[in-house]
Amino acid sequence: MTVSPSLKKKLLVAFAAAVVAALAWWSWTRFTDSGPGEGFVNGNGRIEATEIDVATKLPGRIEDILVREGDFVTAGQPLAKMRLETLEAQRDEALAMRQQAEHSVTAAQAQVALREADVTAALALVGQRESELDAAQRRLTRSSTLSSEGAASIQELDDDRARVRGAQATLAASKAQAAAGVKTTEIFAGQYKRIASNYAPLSKEGRQTMQDQVDYTYSLFVGAVAKHRGVSTDVVLQDMADGRIFIGQQAIDAGLVDGVSTLELLVAQLNASRASGQSVGASRNRAGVAQPKPIGAAMPITREQLAAEAPDVLAAIQAEGASAERERIQSIEAQAIPGHEALIASLKFDGKSTAGDAAMAVLAAEKQARTTQAAKLAGDAPAPLPLVPAATVEPKADTRADLDAKAKAYQAAHPGTDYVAAVKAVQTL
């Protein structure tokens, strides 16, 4: 069979085309990317990425990141571990401040309740004083009527007038204290311990008791002057102790003093007599001071002498002293508040502190205790730490292989785009 030249030429062309097609197919399958691998699907289209910012509720330092870039995560999965030292310090500081505020609120509420109770008591005291004033005025009215009729003495009328004035003054003081929010509470023990007070009228019994005390003290003074001036009590009552004031020569004439001299001259004469060994009397004579009257040597009385000569007086003095000391201790115990028992115990047995001293000491100790407690709470609170900005994770730069893969994927998604343009495009995403 003879093949024509034209057919032969056509067959050669067809064979060459088949060879070229086979080579192209082999090159395509050999050098074309087979895809990212199992589990991925290739396709054409547009890919949109949504950026999600992850942050913590509180600022702090990151101790460890628990996932890697590109990992799949689920809702609720821990992504990072924070350092807790800063957060714990801030929490402890907040708790300390809260506790301090609660203590302050409790103390303020207690003070408000105390002041309200004081105001109520002060108003009640005002009502009581008004009743006492009304009773005193009614009594004065009756006394005035009886005195005008000759049925009551002038002394009784004067006493009733004094009671009215005292009740008026006491009422005014109570109203002033109520307006200032002050309440005065008198704590006493014994029948005659509160015979006189600025917050109650002077009673008839109290007035008589005070007069008896004045008369007794006056008798002691008269006896001492009579003994040490060498005269009788009648002379003292007549010439010396009638309430007058003696000046200069009047005192010498009455026998109360030995003479008159300036302080500088007397000191100089006493120093001169001491240096020369002379007696004080001689020095007085040279200074122009009258010689003192011989009154004998006065010896102080001892407890043993008093027990031997006047045991009833000693017993009365001891009983009175024991009663006064007992009342002092009881009044100090009334000032006690919890937490200051040791202070009250020391004040009770020091032999000199009064109820007022105890109250002031307890208030000062309570104030110091509260100041110390507040300072301790403030000292226990940790110092606030400076805020530290949250740590940021820098995005990881693409490697050459990643950039090449993205460029090829961009070419596949945008046919007709050359490789250089695809690289630039993925770098701007």
C-alpha positions in Angstrom: 0.0 0.0 0.0 1.4 3.3 -1.0 0.9 6.3 1.3 0.7 9.6 -0.4 3.1 12.3 0.6 0.3 14.6 1.8 -1.3 11.9 4.1 2.1 11.1 5.4 2.6 14.7 6.3 -0.7 14.8 8.0 0.1 11.7 10.1 3.5 13.2 11.2 1.8 16.4 12.2 -0.9 14.4 14.2 1.8 12.3 15.9 3.8 15.3 16.8 0.7 17.0 18.2 0.0 13.8 20.2 3.6 13.8 21.6 3.4 17.4 22.5 0.0 16.9 24.2 1.4 13.9 26.2 4.5 15.9 27.2 2.3 18.8 28.3 0.0 16.5 30.4 3.1 14.9 32.0 4.6 18.3 32.8 1.2 19.5 34.3 0.8 16.5 36.5 4.5 16.4 37.5 5.1 20.1 38.4 1.6 21.3 39.4 1.0 21.7 43.3 -1.2 18.8 44.5 -2.8 20.9 47.2 -2.2 21.5 51.0 -2.9 17.8 51.8 -5.6 15.7 53.3 -8.5 17.5 54.9 -8.3 20.5 52.6 -10.3 21.3 49.6 -9.1 23.3 46.6 -11.5 25.7 44.8 -11.9 29.0 43.3 -13.5 31.9 45.2 -12.9 34.7 47.7 -11.6 34.1 51.2 -12.5 36.6 53.9 -10.7 36.5 57.3 -12.2 38.0 60.6 -9.7 39.3 63.1 -10.6 38.6 66.8 -8.8 40.4 69.6 -8.3 38.4 72.8 -7.9 40.3 76.0 -8.3 39.8 79.8 -10.8 41.5 82.1 -8.0 42.8 84.3 -4.6 44.1 83.2 -1.5 42.0 84.1 1.4 40.1 83.0 1.1 36.8 80.9 3.0 33.9 82.4 2.4 31.3 79.7 0.5 31.0 76.3 -1.2 27.7 76.1 -2.0 27.5 72.3 0.1 28.0 69.2 -0.6 30.1 66.2 -3.0 28.4 63.8 -4.4 26.0 66.4 -8.1 25.5 66.5 -9.7 26.6 69.8 -13.2 26.1 71.4 -15.4 28.3 73.5 -14.2 28.4 77.1 -10.8 26.9 76.4 -7.9 28.6 78.3 -5.6 30.4 75.9 -3.1 31.9 78.3 -2.1 31.8 82.0 -1.8 35.1 83.9 0.6 35.9 86.7 -1.5 36.2 89.9 0.9 38.0 92.3 -0.3 41.5 91.2 -4.0 40.6 91.1 -3.7 38.9 94.6 -2.0 42.0 96.0 -4.8 44.3 94.6 -7.4 42.0 96.0 -5.8 42.0 99.5 -5.6 45.8 99.4 -9.3 46.1 98.5 -10.3 43.7 101.3 -8.3 45.7 103.8 -9.8 49.0 102.7 -13.3 47.4 102.9 -12.6 46.1 106.5 -11.4 49.6 107.5 -14.5 51.2 106.1 -16.7 48.8 107.9 -15.0 49.5 111.2 -15.4 53.3 110.6 -19.1 52.8 109.8 -19.6 50.8 113.0 -17.8 53.4 115.1 -19.8 56.2 113.6 -23.1 54.4 114.2 -22.2 53.8 117.8 -21.3 57.5 118.3 -24.6 58.6 116.7 -26.6 56.2 119.0 -24.7 57.6 122.0 -25.4 61.2 121.1 -29.1 60.5 120.5 -29.3 58.8 123.9 -27.6 61.8 125.5 -30.0 64.3 123.8 -33.0 62.2 125.1 -31.6 62.1 128.6 -30.9 65.9 128.5 -34.4 66.7 127.5 -35.8 64.5 130.2 -33.5 66.3 132.7 -34.9 69.6 131.5 -38.4 68.4 132.2 -37.4 67.3 135.7 -35.8 70.7 136.4 -38.9 72.5 135.2 -41.0 70.4 137.7 -38.6 71.3 140.5 -38.8 75.0 139.6 -42.6 74.8 139.6 -42.6 73.1 143.0 -40.2 75.8 144.4 -42.3 78.6 143.1 -45.5 77.1 144.6 -43.7 76.8 147.9 -42.5 80.4 147.7 -46.0 81.5 147.1 -47.3 79.7 150.2 -44.4 81.0 152.3 -45.0 84.6 151.2 -48.7 84.2 152.2 -47.8 82.6 155.5 -45.1 85.2 156.2 -47.5 88.1 155.6 -49.9 86.6 158.0 -47.1 86.0 160.6 -47.4 82.2 160.4 -43.9 81.7 158.9 -40.6 83.3 159.7 -38.6 85.6 157.5 -35.8 82.9 157.4 -38.1 80.4 155.9 -39.2 82.9 153.3 -35.6 83.7 152.4 -34.8 80.0 152.1 -37.7 79.5 149.7 -36.6 82.4 147.6 -33.1 80.9 147.5 -34.6 77.6 146.4 -36.4 79.3 143.5 -33.3 81.1 142.4 -31.3 77.8 142.6 -34.0 76.0 140.6 -34.0 78.7 137.9 -30.2 78.5 137.6 -30.3 74.7 137.5 -33.0 74.8 134.8 -31.0 77.2 132.7 -27.9 75.0 133.0 -29.9 71.9 132.0 -31.4 73.7 128.9 -27.9 74.9 127.9 -26.6 71.4 128.1 -29.5 70.0 126.2 -28.9 72.6 123.4 -25.3 71.6 123.3 -26.1 67.9 123.3 -24.3 67.4 126.7 -25.6 65.1 129.4 -24.2 65.3 132.9 -24.6 62.2 135.1 -23.6 62.4 138.7 -22.4 59.2 140.3 -22.1 59.1 144.0 -22.5 56.9 147.1 -23.4 58.0 150.6 -26.2 60.2 152.0 -24.1 63.4 152.2 -21.9 62.9 149.1 -24.1 65.0 146.8 -25.3 67.7 149.2 -24.4 70.4 146.6 -24.3 70.3 142.8 -24.4 72.7 139.9 -27.1 70.5 138.3 -29.6 70.3 141.2 -31.0 72.8 143.8 -29.4 73.0 147.2 -31.6 71.0 149.6 -32.4 72.1 153.2 -30.4 69.1 154.6 -27.5 69.9 152.3 -27.4 73.5 153.4 -27.4 72.5 157.1 -24.6 70.0 156.5 -22.5 72.6 154.7 -23.1 75.1 157.6 -22.1 72.4 160.1 -18.8 71.9 158.2 -18.1 75.6 158.1 -18.7 75.9 161.8 -16.5 73.0 162.6 -13.7 74.3 160.5 -14.1 77.7 162.1 -13.8 76.2 165.6 -10.5 74.4 164.5 -9.1 77.8 163.3 -10.1 79.6 166.5 -8.5 76.8 168.6 -5.3 76.9 166.6 -5.0 80.7 166.8 -5.6 80.6 170.6 -3.1 77.9 171.2 -0.2 79.3 169.1 -0.8 83.0 170.1 -1.0 82.1 173.8 -4.5 83.6 174.4 -7.9 82.2 175.2 -10.6 81.4 172.6 -12.7 84.2 173.9 -10.0 86.7 173.1 -9.6 85.2 169.6 -13.4 85.4 169.0 -13.5 88.9 170.2 -10.4 90.4 168.7 -9.0 88.2 166.0 -11.4 85.8 164.3 -14.6 87.9 163.7 -14.1 87.9 159.9 -12.3 91.2 159.7 -9.2 91.9 157.6 -6.2 93.3 159.6 -3.6 95.4 157.9 -0.1 96.2 159.2 -0.3 97.7 162.7 -3.9 96.5 163.2 -2.6 92.9 163.1 0.1 93.7 165.6 -2.4 95.4 167.9 -4.7 92.4 167.7 -1.9 90.1 168.6 -2.0 88.1 165.3 1.6 89.0 164.2 4.9 89.9 165.8 5.9 92.8 163.7 6.1 94.4 160.2 9.1 94.2 157.9 10.0 94.1 154.2 10.8 90.7 152.6 14.3 91.8 151.6 15.1 93.1 155.1 13.8 90.0 156.8 15.8 87.6 154.5 18.9 89.6 155.1 18.5 89.5 158.9 17.8 85.8 158.8 20.9 85.1 156.8 23.0 87.3 159.1 21.6 85.5 162.2 22.3 82.2 160.6 25.9 83.2 159.8 26.6 84.5 163.3 24.8 81.7 165.0 22.3 84.0 166.7 18.7 83.2 167.2 15.9 84.4 165.0 14.4 86.4 167.8 17.6 88.5 168.2 17.7 89.1 164.5 14.1 90.3 164.6 14.9 92.8 167.4 17.7 94.3 165.4 15.4 94.7 162.4 12.8 96.5 164.5 10.4 93.6 164.6 8.6 93.0 167.8 9.7 90.0 169.9 7.2 87.2 169.6 5.2 86.2 172.6 6.3 83.0 174.3 3.8 80.4 173.4 5.8 77.3 174.2 6.9 74.5 171.9 4.2 72.8 169.9 4.7 69.1 169.2 2.8 67.4 166.4 0.4 64.7 167.6 1.1 61.1 166.5 -1.2 58.3 165.8 -0.2 56.5 169.0 -0.9 59.6 171.1 -4.3 60.0 169.4 -5.1 56.3 170.0 -4.2 56.6 173.7 -5.8 60.0 174.4 -8.8 60.0 172.1 -9.5 56.5 170.6 -13.1 57.5 169.6 -11.7 60.4 167.5 -9.2 58.0 165.9 -11.9 55.5 165.1 -14.1 58.2 163.6 -11.2 59.4 161.4 -10.5 55.9 160.3 -14.1 55.2 159.5 -14.5 58.4 157.6 -11.3 57.7 155.7 -12.4 54.2 154.9 -15.8 55.3 153.7 -14.3 58.0 151.5 -11.8 55.6 150.0 -14.6 53.1 149.3 -16.7 55.7 147.6 -13.7 56.8 145.6 -13.1 53.2 144.4 -16.7 52.6 143.5 -16.9 55.9 141.5 -13.8 54.8 139.6 -15.2 51.4 138.9 -18.3 53.1 137.4 -16.1 54.5 134.6 -14.9 51.1 133.4 -15.5 50.0 129.8 -14.4 46.7 128.2 -10.8 46.5 127.3 -9.5 48.9 130.0 -9.8 46.7 133.2 -6.1 47.0 134.0 -6.2 50.8 133.8 -9.2 50.9 136.1 -7.5 48.5 138.6 -4.4 50.7 138.7 -6.4 53.9 139.3 -8.5 52.3 142.0 -5.4 51.5 144.2 -3.2 54.6 143.6 -5.0 56.3 146.5 -5.5 59.7 144.7 -7.3 59.3 141.4 -10.9 60.5 141.4 -13.8 59.5 139.2 -13.1 62.4 136.8 -9.5 61.4 136.5 -10.5 57.8 135.7 -13.0 59.0 133.1 -10.4 61.1 131.4 -7.8 58.3 131.5 -10.2 55.8 130.1 -11.3 58.1 127.2 -7.6 58.8 126.4 -6.8 55.1 126.4 -9.8 54.3 124.2 -8.8 57.0 121.8 -5.2 55.7 121.7 -6.4 52.1 121.2 -8.6 53.2 118.2 -5.8 55.3 116.7 -3.4 52.3 117.0 -6.0 49.9 115.5 -6.6 52.3 112.5 -2.8 52.7 112.0 -2.4 48.9 112.1 -5.1 48.4 109.5 -3.6 51.0 107.3 -0.1 49.4 107.8 -1.4 45.9 107.0 -2.9 47.0 103.7 -0.4 46.3 100.8 0.8 49.3 98.9 -1.0 49.7 95.5 1.0 48.4 92.6 1.4 50.4 89.3 -0.8 49.2 86.5 1.1 47.2 83.9 -0.2 47.2 80.3 -1.3 43.8 79.1 1.3 41.8 77.2 0.8 41.7 73.4 1.8 38.9 71.1 3.5 40.1 67.9 2.2 38.4 64.8 4.6 35.8 63.3 6.2 36.9 60.1 5.6 34.6 57.0 8.4 32.5 55.8 9.4 32.3 52.2 7.5 29.0 51.8 4.4 30.4 53.4 4.5 33.5 51.1 5.0 31.2 48.0 2.0 29.1 49.0 -0.2 32.1 49.6 0.8 33.6 46.2 0.0 30.4 44.4 -3.3 30.2 46.1 -4.0 33.8 45.1 -3.1 32.9 41.5 -5.5 30.0 41.6 -8.3 32.2 43.0 -7.6 35.0 40.5 -6.8 33.5 37.1 -4.6 35.6 34.9 -2.6 37.1 37.7 1.1 36.7 37.4 3.3 35.5 40.3 4.9 38.8 41.2 1.5 40.6 41.4 0.2 37.7 43.5 3.0 38.0 46.0 2.4 41.8 46.3 -1.3 41.2 46.8 -0.9 38.7 49.6 1.6 40.9 51.4 -0.9 43.7 51.6 -3.6 41.5 53.1 
